[in-house]
Amino acid sequence: MIFEAPEKALAGRYPGSPARLRHRLIDDPRFMLEALVGLAARLPAASIEYNAGDLAVGQDPALTPSNGLSVEETIRRIETCRSWMVLKNVEQDPAYAAALEDCLADISAAAETKTGRMEKKLGFIFISSAGSVTPFHMDPEHNILMQLRGAKEFHVYPANGGIVSDEDHELYHAGAQHRNLQHKPEFDRLAAVHAMGPGDALYVPVKAPHWVKVSDGPSVSFSITWRSRASLDEASLRLANGALRARGFRPPPPGARPFRDRIAVLAHRALSKLG
């Protein structure tokens, strides 16, 4: 097994609350820097995002600075180049698809009991210099971040903490708003801060806002993600509500009228198939 007692770690916490786990991938050769140089060379350019690592927590994505290096240089010089990189959708490569499937197989029983079959399974590898910041943002997937090298502080906020408005949720799912969020100091009273080192893993709920700072030394992390029927339904509901709002209606917040929410989800799915 990759994870130690995953069902126990997730019990009572999945899917709505963060959960700490332990994993056994620390020495896996697929996650050594030289192997990651090879992976980056095999991935399409659209699957690689990188920039300078000295960013603000509330970074404006339009002003994110470049590091002036190539992808290969960034990985090889990660100890000194003060950069941040993510290799996206690494399941495009057979070796990393196998790593993703092996990890998800360990936690599938615990997850699927609560949220149904795993769908849209994706993997991401983060390679970061000391002090790098991943700005405040949210993601649409269930996510377990596995720390492989180095240390970081992971600041995670409740998904239902009132940080993101209904309108912003709708724009996000419509592709009209970046994943980065506006950060305000008053949000920090809601944050849980998780110190993570090699062998640590953290489950992050769907769209729970978070930001990350790498400690001393470079960091490599593997993020395994999936969607559930509940997360896909929530996305459909946000898109349906956004379409209504654009036409002058004021849809109720999700959960206020469950039967109406279900009708909106089904209607949106039906219209999407027709389109």
BABAKOL-499633 format. One record per atom (N, C-alpha, C): residue in one letter; x negated, z negated, y. Coordinates in steps of 0.1 Angstrom, whole numbers, plus 5000, padded with zeros to 4 digits. Example, Ala and Ser with C-alpha at 12.3 -4.5 7.8 and 13.67 -1.06 7.14 Angstrom:
<pts>
A486849224943A487749224955A486849224967S487249294978S486349294989S487149215000
</pts>
This chain:
<pts>
M499250004988M500050005000M499150005013I499750065023I499050065036I499249945044F500549895044F500949775051F501049655042E500749545048E500849415041E502349355043A503049345032A504449285032A505249345044P505449475044P506249535056P507649485056E508349465045E509749425046E509849285052K508949195049K508949065055K508649075070A507649155074A507349165088A508449225096L509249315091L510349375098L511649305097A511749215088A513049145085A513449065098G514749085102G515249015113G514849075127R513949175127R513449225139R513749375141Y513649455130Y513949595131Y515449615131P516049705139P515349795148P515249755162G515749635166G515949605180G514749535187S513849475179S512849385185S511449425180P510449405188P509049435183P508749355171A507849405163A507449325151A505949355148R505149245145R503749265142R503649285127L502649375123L502349405110L500849405108R500349415096R498949435093R498849565084H497749635086H497549765078H496149775072R495849865063R494649885056R493950015059L494150075070L493550215073L492250205081I491750085084I490650075093I489450165090D489150175077D487950255073D488250395068D489450435070D489850575065D489050675072P488250765065P487450865071P488150965080R489450985078R490251075086R490251035101F489950905104F490150855117F488750825124M487750875118M486350865124M486250975135L485450945145L485351045156L485051185152E484151195143E483751335138E484851405132A485651335124A486851395118A487851435128L487951355139L488951375149L488551495158V487251525159V486751645166V487251765158G487151755145G487551865136G489051885137L489851775137L491251785138L491651855151A491051805162A491451865175A491152015176A490152055169A489752205169A490852285161R491552215152R492552285143R493952285150L494152185159L495452175165L495652275176P496852325179P497052415190P496852335203A496452405214A496252335227A497352255232A498652305229A499852235234A499952095227S499252065216S499351945209S498251845214I497551875224I496451785229I496651755244E496751625247E496851585261E495751485264Y495051515275Y493951415279Y493651425294N493151315298N492951295313N491951175315A491651155328A490851035331A491650905327G490950805323G491550685317G491850585328D491350595340D491550495350D492850515358L493850485352L495250505357L495950385361A496850395371A497750285374A498750265364V499250145362V500350115353V501550205356G501850215369G503050295373G502550435378Q501650495370Q501050625374Q502150735377D502050805388D502850925390D502251035381P503051085372P502451185363P501951315370A502551345381A502051465389A500651445395L500251325395L498951295401L497851245391T498151265378T497251225368T495951305369P494751235371P493551315372P492951365359S492351485360S491551535349S490251465347N489651475335N488351415333N487251515335G487551645336G486551745338G485751785326L486251745314L485451765302L486351855292S485751915282S486451975271S487051875262V487851915253V488451825243V487351765234E486451855229E485351805221E484451705228E484051745240E483251655248E483951515250T485251515253T485951395255T485851305243I486051355231I486051275219I484651225216R483651315217R482251275214R481751175224R482151185236R481651095247R482650985250I483550955241I484650855245I484150715248E482950685243E482350555247E481950535262T481750655268T481250645282T481950735292C482950815287C483450915297C484750865304R485150745301R486350685309R487550775308S487950805296S489050905294S490050845284W491150915284W492350885275W492751015269M493051015256M493551135249M494551105238V495451195236V496451185225V496451325218L496251315205L496451435196L497851425191K498751515194K500151505191K500551585178N501551535172N502151605160N501051635150V500251535147V499051565138V499551595124E500851575121E501351615107E501251765106Q500951845116Q500651985114Q499452015105D498651915104D497451925095D497651855082P497451915071P497851855058P497251715056A496051695059A495451565057A496151455065Y496551485077Y497151385085Y498651375082A499251485077A500651475072A500751385061A499651385052A499651295041A499551145045A498651125055A498550985061A499850935066L500551025074L501850985080L502850945069E502951035058E503851015048E503550885040D502250865037D501850735030D502250615038C502050615051C502450495059C503950475060L504650585062L506150575063L506750535050A506150575039A506650545025A506650385024D505750325029D505650175028D506750105035I507250155046I508250085054I509650155053S509750255045S511050335045S512150245039A511850165029A512950085024A513549985034A512649915041A513049825051A513849895063A513350005067A513950075078A515250145074E515250215063E516450285059E517650205056T517350075051T518449985049T519249955062K518549955073K519149925086K519650045094T518850155093T519150265102T519250405095G519250405082G519450525075G518250605073R518350725068R517250815064R516350845076M515050845074M514150875084M514151025087E514151065099E514151205103E513151235114K512751365115K511851405126K510551315126K509951305115K508751225113K507551285120L506851215129L505751265137L504651165138G503351225139G502251135140G501451165153F500851065159F500051075171F498750995170I497651045174I496450975174I495950955189F495650835193F495150805206F493750765206I492950825214I491450805215I491250775230S490750655232S490650605246S489350525248S488850545261S487650475265S488050325269A487050245270A487250105274A487950105288G488950015289G489650005302G490650105304S490850205296S491850305298S493250245298V494150305306V495550265307V496450375302T497350345293T498550435291T499650385300P500050465310P501050415320P502350365314F503150295322F504450245318F505350365315H505950365303H506750475299H507750435287M508550525283M509350495271M509350625262D509650605249D509650705239D510950705231P511350825226P512650835220P512650795205E511450765200E511350745185E511250595182H511550555169H510950435163H509450455162N508650355164N507250375165N506550255159I505550285150I504550175146I503250225151L502550145160L501250185164L500250095156M499250165150M498350105141M496950115148Q496349995151Q495049995157Q493950005147L493050105149L492050135139L490650095144R490350115156R489050085162R489250025176G488449925180G488549865193G489749775194A490049735206A491049635209A491849685222K493149635222K493949675234K495049565236E495549565248E496749475250E497949575252F498949545244F500149625244F501349535251H501849585262H502849525270H504149595267V505049525260V506349585256V507549505262Y508549585267Y509649525274Y510949555266P511949485268P513149505260P513849635264A514349715254A514949845257A516249825265N516849705263N518149685270N517949585282G516749585288G516449485298G516949525312G517649645314G518049685327G516949755335I515849785329I514749855336I515049995339V515750065330V516050205331V517550225333S517950295343S519350315346S519950415336D521250415335D521950515327D521650655332E521650675345E521350805350E519950855346D518950765346D517650805342D517450825327H518250755319H518250785305H518750925303E519850955310E520451095308E519451205312L518851185324L517851285328L516651295319Y516251185313Y515151185303Y515451275291H516651245286H517051325274H517251475277A517651505289A517851635293A516551715297G515451635296G514151695299G513851715314A514651645322A514551655337A513751535342Q513351445334Q512551325339Q511351295329H510251275335H509051245327H509151115319R508351105309R508350975301R507950855309N507050875319N506550765327N507650705336L507650575337L508650505345L508050435357Q508950405367Q508450335378Q508250185374H507150135377H506849995373H507049905385K507749795383K507849695394K507349555388P506649475397P506149345392P507249255386E508449265391E509449175386E509849205372F509549325367F509749355353F508949275343D507749225348D506749165339D507249035333R508248975339R508748845333R509448875320L509849005318L510449045305L509549085294A508249105298A507249165289A506749065278A506549115266A505749045256A504449115255V503349045255V502049105255V501349075241H501049185234H500449175221H499049215221A498149125218A496649155217A496449225203M495849345203M495749415190M494249455188G493849425175G492549465171G492649545158P491549595153P491549675140P492349605129G493249675123G494049615112G495449565117D495549555130D496849515136D497749635138A499049615137A500049715139A501249655146L501949735154L503149685161L504249785161Y505449735156Y506649815157Y507249805171V507449925177V508049935190V509449995189P510549925194P511849985193P512050115201V513050185197V513350315205V513550285219K512850355228K512950355242K512650215248A511950135241A511450005247A510350035257P510550015270P509450045279P508149975276H507050035278H505749975275H504550035282W503449965283W502250015288W501149945280V499950015280V498849965272V497549975279K496649875277K495349875283K494349845272V493349935271V492249915262V491349815267S490849725258S489849625261S488449685262D487449605260D486049645260D485749735248G485149855250G484749945239G485850045237P485550155230P486550265228P487550225218S488650295218S489850255209S490350385202V490650365189V491350475182V492650405176S493750475178S495050425172S495850535166F496550505156F497450595149F498850555151S499750635156S501150605159S501950685149I502750615141I503650685132I505150665137T505850775138T507150775145T508250845136W509450805139W510550875132W511850855140R512850935138R514150915144R515050875133S516150805137S517150755129S518550815133R519550805125R520850855130R521250785142A520950655143A521350575155A520650635168S519350655167S518550705178S519050845182L519350935172L519851065175L521251065181D522050975177D523350955183D523250915197E522350815200E522150775214E521750885223A520850965218A520351085226A521551175229S522351205218S523551295220S524551235231L524751105230L525651035239L525051045253R523751025255R523251035269R523351175274L523151275266L523351415270L524751445274A525751395266A527151415269A527551345282N527051225284N527351155296N526751215308G525551265306G524851335317G525651465322A526151535312A526851655315A528151625323L528851515319L530051465326L529651415340R528551345341R528151295354R527851405364A527251515359A526951625367A528251695372R529351675365R530651735370R531451635378G530851525382G531551435391G532251325384F532151315371F532751195363F531851085363R532350965360R531550845359R531750785345P530950835335P531050785321P530750635320P531450565311P531050415310P529750405303P529050285305P527750265299P527950265283P526950315276P526950315262P527350175256G528250175247G528650045241G529849985247A530250025259A531349965266A532650015259R532650135254R533850185247R533450265235P533150195224P532550255212P533250375206F534650375206F535350485201F535150605210R535150585223R534950695232R533550755230D532550665228D531150705226D531050795214R531750755203R531650835191R532250975193I533350985200I533951115203I533051195211A532351135221A531451205229A530251265221V529751185212V528651225203V529051345195L530251335189L530651445180L530951575188A531551555200A531751675209A530451735213H529551655217H528251715221H527551795209R527651735197R527051805186R527751935183A529051935184A529852055181A529452165192L529452125204L529152225215L527652275213S526752185209S525352225207S525252335196K526052325186K526052415175K526652555180L527652545188L528252665193L527252745202G526452655210G525552715219G524352785213
</pts>
